[in-house]
Amino acid sequence: MTAAIMWFRRDLRLADNPALIAAATSGPVLPVYLHAPTDEGHWTPGAASCWWLHHSLTTLRDALADHGLPLLVLRTNDSLATLRDLIRRTGARHVAWNRLYEPAAIARDRRIKQTLREDGVEATSHNAALLFEPWEIRKQDGGHYKAFTPFWRALRRIGDPQPPRPVPAMSAPAEVPAGESIEALDLLPSIPWDRGFHDYWQPGEQGALERLTEFLDQRLRGYDSNRDRPAVDGTSGLSPHLHAGDISPRQIYAAVQECLGSANTPTDDAESFLSEIGWREFAHHLLFHYPDMPEDPLDARFRVFPWREQPDEALQAWQAGRTGIPIVDAGMRELWATGWMHNRLRMVVGSLLTKNLRIPWQRGEAWFWDTLVDADLASNAMGWQWIQGCGADAAPYFRIFNPVRQGERFDPEGEYVRRWVPELAGLPAKHIHAPWQAPAGELNRAGVRLGRDYPEPLVDLQVSRQQALEAYQAIR
């Protein structure tokens, strides 16, 4: 029987994998991973995403081996040419893959599907990454949504998504062409900045399922109140697994619905968590309808916003967690050490960058793209446009986060700051979020000399806030 090619991309799992099911239905399965970073256009995967990819691919290879299948790994600058060559060498008559929604991927996949079908090959694509396709959620007039709440209501009115499906029965082809090792892809960082990643993450399908189970058992109850407290392990940590396709949103949705049948799971907590899955769906909805969103503000006025001149020094201080604003520096250092940042902190550090420092949101977007293990093009672009105030459903520009107040509200005892900014650990909670306002005696007792042990603030928060508002008035 002729083999069917299963083209793995960001769907690195065996369970609830529609393309894998389609391939297995056709005959023996040849699992293939094509490493083609040039196919991503301007958005080749960042260093943290590549670290995750290396380990997730490794676990996929081992999982396939447990089912008697090899994972054929190939490097290419032309996915279509490589697939056609593979079809020629193996005699495969079916190629199955799961859809991606970035503009470059959509254009590539359309070209590949058309060409393969013209060649007489069955080419099928499937939805493995979203609850529903971006084009399935429509307003009554047939248009698309630009605000989250009506989008989420419309999605929920459709009903439950298809239930997740188990790993299919699979057989291996008689012969498999030679490929490359995962190690040969050189996905791991060339500098050892990822040393701490292993302490926080277990990439791959098994790691995703274990994290989901742990979250549902231990942290779903209380999620609605705990998710905003960065010192508390109150979030799911599933975003990088979702990005890599270690787990599907359908699996998560079904698991939460099952928990709702238990008296131990408050509805508010479950609905609050599901809405975060909804924001991910909304981001892909926006990217599909606004393919320029990663580079171009949806509010065209911001194309002429008066940004700060010569921002490089301030940008570097922000990237390094040396702004002199403790809650911001804690978030940026957490990002560097773990490849992840608490969502509340993403908003706070983004607000400081784009508003108090008046540095273009695209610069922050690029830094997150390189350093986040969950660097998803749709969510990253939507988030930064939201922070800036120029996107869909965006926070009004005049909503400027005060990082001191944010720290006092969501890290009242300073636990998060002490963890990531240890030079301030000796300060009492009263002063830890604004050490420049602490009495000299408190600073001395804590062993902190501003400007030596910890930086002075890059900007005066009140003055820079007013300057940001004046800059906004210039484009209104």
C-alpha positions in Angstrom: 0.0 0.0 0.0 1.3 3.5 -0.9 2.4 5.6 2.0 0.7 8.9 3.0 3.0 11.8 4.0 2.1 13.4 7.3 3.7 16.9 7.2 4.3 18.0 10.7 4.6 21.7 11.4 3.3 23.3 14.6 1.2 20.3 15.6 3.9 18.2 17.3 1.6 15.6 18.9 -0.1 12.4 18.1 -3.5 12.8 19.9 -6.2 15.0 18.4 -4.2 15.5 15.2 -6.6 15.6 12.3 -4.0 15.5 9.6 -2.3 12.5 11.2 -5.7 10.8 11.3 -6.3 11.6 7.6 -2.9 10.2 6.7 -3.3 7.0 8.7 -6.7 6.4 7.0 -5.0 6.5 3.6 -2.3 3.9 4.4 1.1 3.6 6.0 2.2 6.9 7.4 5.5 8.6 6.6 5.9 11.4 9.2 7.9 14.3 7.9 9.2 17.5 9.4 10.5 20.1 7.0 12.8 22.7 8.6 12.2 25.7 6.4 12.6 28.9 8.3 12.7 31.0 5.2 9.1 30.0 4.6 8.1 32.2 7.5 8.9 35.4 5.6 10.0 38.2 7.9 9.1 36.2 11.0 11.5 33.4 11.2 11.3 31.7 14.6 13.1 33.4 17.5 15.8 31.8 19.6 13.4 30.8 22.5 10.9 29.3 20.1 13.8 27.3 18.4 14.8 26.0 21.8 11.3 24.7 22.4 11.1 23.3 18.9 14.2 21.3 19.4 12.9 19.6 22.5 9.3 19.2 21.2 10.6 17.6 18.0 12.7 15.2 20.1 9.7 14.1 22.1 7.6 13.7 18.9 10.4 11.5 17.4 10.4 9.3 20.4 6.6 9.1 20.6 6.5 8.1 16.9 9.2 5.5 17.5 7.0 3.9 20.2 4.4 3.4 17.5 7.0 1.9 15.1 7.3 5.0 12.9 10.4 7.1 12.1 10.4 10.9 11.9 12.0 12.0 8.7 13.6 15.4 9.2 14.7 17.4 6.2 16.1 20.9 5.8 14.9 22.9 2.8 14.6 26.4 1.3 11.7 25.2 -0.8 9.0 23.1 0.9 7.1 22.5 -2.3 10.2 21.2 -4.2 11.1 19.0 -1.3 7.6 17.5 -1.0 7.5 16.8 -4.7 10.8 15.1 -4.6 9.7 13.1 -1.6 6.5 12.1 -3.4 8.6 11.0 -6.4 10.9 8.9 -4.3 8.2 7.2 -2.2 5.3 7.1 -4.6 3.1 8.8 -1.9 -0.4 9.7 -3.2 -1.6 11.7 -0.2 0.0 14.6 1.7 -1.8 15.8 4.8 -1.0 18.8 7.0 -2.7 21.0 9.6 -3.3 24.6 8.8 -1.3 27.6 10.0 -2.7 31.1 9.8 0.3 33.5 9.4 0.2 35.3 6.1 3.4 33.7 4.7 2.2 30.2 5.7 -1.2 30.7 4.1 0.4 31.8 0.8 2.8 28.9 0.8 0.2 26.3 1.7 -2.2 27.5 -1.0 0.6 27.2 -3.6 1.6 23.8 -2.4 -2.0 22.5 -2.3 -2.7 23.7 -5.8 0.5 22.3 -7.3 0.2 18.9 -5.6 -3.4 18.5 -6.8 -2.4 19.5 -10.3 0.2 16.7 -10.0 -2.5 14.3 -9.2 -1.7 14.0 -5.5 -4.4 14.2 -2.8 -3.4 17.2 -0.7 -5.6 17.9 2.4 -5.3 20.5 5.1 -7.1 20.4 8.5 -7.8 22.5 11.6 -5.7 21.3 14.5 -4.7 24.7 16.1 -8.0 26.5 16.8 -11.5 25.7 18.2 -13.0 27.2 15.1 -11.5 28.5 11.8 -11.0 32.3 11.7 -13.5 32.7 8.9 -16.2 30.8 10.8 -16.9 33.5 13.4 -18.9 36.2 11.6 -21.1 39.1 12.5 -24.7 39.1 11.5 -23.8 41.3 8.5 -21.2 38.8 7.4 -18.3 40.9 8.6 -15.6 40.1 11.1 -15.1 41.2 14.7 -12.7 43.9 16.0 -13.8 43.6 19.7 -13.2 40.5 21.8 -16.4 40.3 23.9 -18.9 40.1 20.9 -16.4 37.8 19.2 -16.3 35.4 22.2 -20.1 35.5 22.5 -20.5 34.6 18.9 -18.0 31.7 19.2 -19.8 30.3 22.2 -23.1 30.5 20.5 -21.9 28.1 17.9 -21.7 25.5 20.6 -18.9 23.2 21.7 -16.1 22.5 19.3 -15.5 19.0 18.0 -14.3 16.7 20.7 -10.7 15.7 20.7 -9.8 12.5 18.9 -7.4 9.8 20.1 -4.1 8.7 18.5 -5.0 6.7 15.4 -3.7 3.3 14.6 -0.7 3.7 12.3 1.7 1.5 10.3 5.1 2.4 8.9 6.0 2.3 5.2 8.3 -0.4 4.0 11.1 2.1 3.2 12.0 5.5 4.5 14.4 7.9 2.8 17.4 9.2 4.7 17.0 12.4 6.6 18.9 14.5 9.1 19.1 14.4 12.9 17.2 17.0 14.9 20.5 18.1 16.3 21.8 19.0 12.8 19.1 21.7 12.6 21.1 23.8 15.1 18.0 25.0 16.9 19.6 25.4 20.3 21.0 28.9 21.3 24.7 29.5 20.6 25.0 31.3 23.9 24.0 29.6 27.2 21.2 32.0 28.1 18.6 29.1 28.2 20.2 27.4 31.2 17.1 28.0 33.3 14.5 26.9 30.7 14.8 23.3 31.7 13.8 24.1 35.3 10.5 25.6 34.1 9.5 23.7 31.0 9.0 20.2 29.6 8.3 20.7 25.9 6.4 18.0 24.1 3.0 16.3 24.2 3.5 14.5 27.5 4.7 17.6 29.2 1.7 19.5 27.9 -0.8 16.8 29.2 0.9 16.7 32.5 0.8 20.5 32.8 -2.9 20.6 31.9 -3.7 17.9 34.5 -1.7 19.7 37.2 -3.4 23.0 36.4 -6.9 21.6 36.5 -6.2 19.7 39.7 -4.4 22.4 41.6 -4.9 25.8 40.1 -8.1 26.1 38.1 -10.0 26.7 41.4 -9.1 30.3 42.3 -7.8 31.0 38.8 -9.9 34.2 38.3 -8.3 35.9 41.3 -4.9 34.3 41.2 -4.1 34.9 37.5 -3.2 38.5 38.0 -0.7 37.9 40.8 2.8 37.3 39.4 4.2 36.0 42.6 1.6 33.2 42.6 1.8 30.1 40.4 -1.8 30.9 39.2 -1.7 30.5 35.5 -1.7 27.4 33.3 1.6 27.8 31.5 0.1 26.1 28.5 0.7 28.9 26.0 4.1 27.6 24.6 2.6 24.1 24.3 -0.3 25.5 22.4 2.0 27.4 20.1 4.1 24.4 19.3 1.0 22.2 19.0 2.0 19.9 21.8 -1.6 20.1 22.8 -4.8 21.3 21.1 -7.3 23.9 22.3 -10.0 21.3 21.8 -8.2 19.0 24.3 -8.1 21.9 26.8 -11.7 22.9 26.2 -12.9 19.4 26.7 -10.9 18.9 29.9 -12.3 22.1 31.4 -15.8 21.1 30.5 -15.3 17.8 32.2 -14.1 19.7 35.3 -17.3 21.8 35.3 -19.2 18.7 36.1 -17.4 18.7 39.5 -18.5 20.8 42.5 -14.9 21.7 43.1 -14.7 23.9 40.0 -16.4 27.2 40.3 -17.9 28.3 37.0 -16.3 31.8 37.2 -12.8 30.3 37.3 -13.5 27.9 34.4 -15.1 30.6 32.3 -12.3 33.0 33.0 -9.7 30.4 31.9 -11.6 29.5 28.8 -11.8 33.2 27.9 -8.0 33.2 27.7 -8.3 30.4 25.1 -10.8 32.8 23.5 -8.3 35.6 23.3 -5.9 33.3 21.4 -8.7 32.5 19.0 -9.5 36.3 18.6 -5.8 37.0 17.8 -5.9 34.5 14.9 -9.2 35.9 13.8 -7.6 39.4 13.6 -4.4 38.2 11.9 -6.4 36.4 9.3 -8.4 39.5 8.4 -5.5 42.0 9.0 -2.4 40.2 7.7 -0.3 43.3 8.1 -1.1 43.5 11.8 2.5 42.4 12.9 4.0 45.5 11.3 1.3 48.0 10.7 -1.0 49.6 13.4 -4.7 49.0 12.8 -5.3 52.6 13.8 -3.5 54.4 10.9 -2.9 57.6 13.0 -0.1 55.8 14.8 1.9 55.6 11.7 3.0 59.2 12.4 3.2 59.0 16.1 6.1 61.2 17.5 8.3 58.5 18.9 11.3 59.2 21.0 14.5 60.1 19.1 17.6 57.9 19.5 15.9 55.3 21.8 18.6 52.6 21.6 20.1 53.2 25.1 16.6 53.2 26.8 15.6 50.1 24.7 18.7 48.2 25.9 18.0 49.1 29.5 14.5 47.9 29.1 15.6 44.6 27.5 18.1 44.0 30.3 15.7 44.7 33.1 17.7 47.8 34.2 15.1 50.6 33.9 15.1 51.4 37.6 11.4 50.5 37.8 11.4 47.3 40.0 8.2 45.6 38.7 9.2 46.2 35.1 12.8 45.0 35.7 11.4 41.9 37.4 9.3 41.1 34.4 12.1 41.5 31.9 14.5 39.4 34.0 11.9 36.7 34.3 11.5 36.7 30.5 15.3 36.3 30.0 15.7 33.6 32.6 12.6 31.5 31.7 11.5 32.4 28.2 8.1 33.5 29.6 6.5 36.4 31.3 3.4 36.7 33.4 0.6 38.3 31.3 0.0 41.1 33.8 3.7 42.0 33.5 3.5 41.9 29.7 1.0 44.8 29.9 3.1 46.7 32.4 6.4 46.4 30.7 4.8 47.2 27.3 3.1 50.3 28.7 6.4 51.6 30.0 8.2 51.0 26.7 5.6 52.5 24.4 4.2 55.3 26.5 6.6 56.4 29.2 9.7 55.8 27.0 7.8 56.4 23.7 9.6 53.6 21.9 7.7 52.0 18.9 5.7 49.0 19.9 7.3 47.0 17.0 10.6 47.1 18.9 9.0 45.5 21.9 7.2 43.0 19.7 10.5 42.0 18.1 12.2 41.4 21.5 9.3 39.3 22.7 9.4 37.4 19.4 13.0 36.4 20.1 12.8 35.7 23.8 9.4 34.2 24.4 8.9 30.4 24.2 5.3 31.1 23.4 6.1 33.7 20.7 2.9 33.4 18.6 2.7 35.9 15.8 -1.0 36.6 16.1 -1.1 36.9 19.9 2.2 38.9 20.1 1.1 41.4 17.5 -2.4 41.8 19.0 -1.0 42.2 22.5 1.5 44.9 21.5 -1.1 46.8 19.5 -3.5 46.5 22.5 -0.8 47.9 24.8 0.0 50.8 22.4 -3.7 51.6 21.9 -3.6 51.3 18.1 -5.1 47.9 17.6 -8.5 46.1 17.7 -10.3 46.3 21.1 -7.2 48.2 22.3 -6.8 50.0 25.6 -7.4 53.7 25.1 -4.1 55.4 24.5 -4.6 57.5 27.6 -4.7 54.4 29.7 -1.1 54.4 30.8 -0.2 51.8 33.4 1.5 53.2 36.5 4.0 50.5 37.3 4.4 51.5 40.9 0.6 51.2 41.4 0.6 47.9 39.5 3.3 46.5 41.7 1.6 47.6 44.9 -1.8 46.1 43.7 -0.6 42.8 42.3 2.6 42.2 44.2 1.7 43.9 47.5 4.4 42.1 49.6 7.1 42.5 46.9 7.6 38.7 46.6 7.8 38.8 42.8 10.3 41.7 42.8 12.5 40.1 45.4 12.6 36.9 43.4 13.8 38.6 40.2 15.5 41.8 41.5 17.4 40.4 44.5 19.4 43.5 45.0 16.2 45.1 46.4 15.3 42.1 48.6 16.1 43.9 51.8 13.6 46.7 51.2 10.3 46.6 53.0 7.2 46.1 50.9 6.2 49.8 51.5 9.2 51.0 49.4 10.2 48.1 47.2 8.1 49.3 44.2 9.5 52.8 44.3 13.0 52.7 45.9 13.7 56.2 44.7 11.1 57.4 47.2 12.5 55.4 50.1 14.2 57.3 53.0 17.9 57.2 53.0 17.9 55.2 56.2 15.8 52.4 54.6 18.0 52.2 51.6 21.1 52.0 53.8 19.6 49.2 55.9 18.8 47.3 52.7 22.3 47.8 51.4 21.0 49.7 48.3 22.7 52.7 46.8 20.7 53.9 43.9 22.8 54.4 40.8 25.3 51.8 42.0 23.5 48.7 43.3 20.3 49.5 41.4 19.6 52.1 38.6 17.9 55.3 39.1 14.6 55.4 37.1 15.1 55.9 33.4 12.2 58.4 33.4 10.1 60.4 35.7 6.8 58.5 35.5 4.6 61.5 35.9 6.5 63.7 33.5 6.8 61.0 30.9 3.1 60.2 31.2 2.2 63.8 30.5 4.6 63.8 27.5 3.0 60.7 26.1 -0.5 62.3 26.4 0.8 65.4 24.6 2.3 63.2 21.8 -1.1 61.5 21.5 -2.8 64.8 21.1 -0.5 65.6 18.2 -2.1 62.7 16.1 -5.7 63.0 17.2 
